[in-house]
C-alpha cells in the first residue's frame, strides 16, 4: 500500500500537472512579443537582401557562362 501512492503520483498526477502547466503557458503566449516581431522583420530584411544578391550572381553567371544552368542540372 505504501508503494501505491508514489506510483499514482508519478503515473497520474505528474503528467496531468505538466499538461495543465504547459497549456496555461501556451494560452498566455497567444501572440508574438514586440521583440519577436522585430526579429522577424530583421530576418525578412536579411532574406530580401540575400535574394537580391542571388539574383545578381545569377545574372553575372548568365553573362559570363551562358550555359552554366544546364551544366549544373546535368550533374544532379
Secondary structure as GFF3:
##gff-version 3
##sequence-region A 1 76
A	DSSP	alpha_helix	2	8	.	.	.	ID=ss1
A	DSSP	pi_helix	9	13	.	.	.	ID=ss2
A	DSSP	alpha_helix	14	28	.	.	.	ID=ss3
A	DSSP	alpha_helix	34	64	.	.	.	ID=ss4
A	DSSP	alpha_helix	68	75	.	.	.	ID=ss5
###
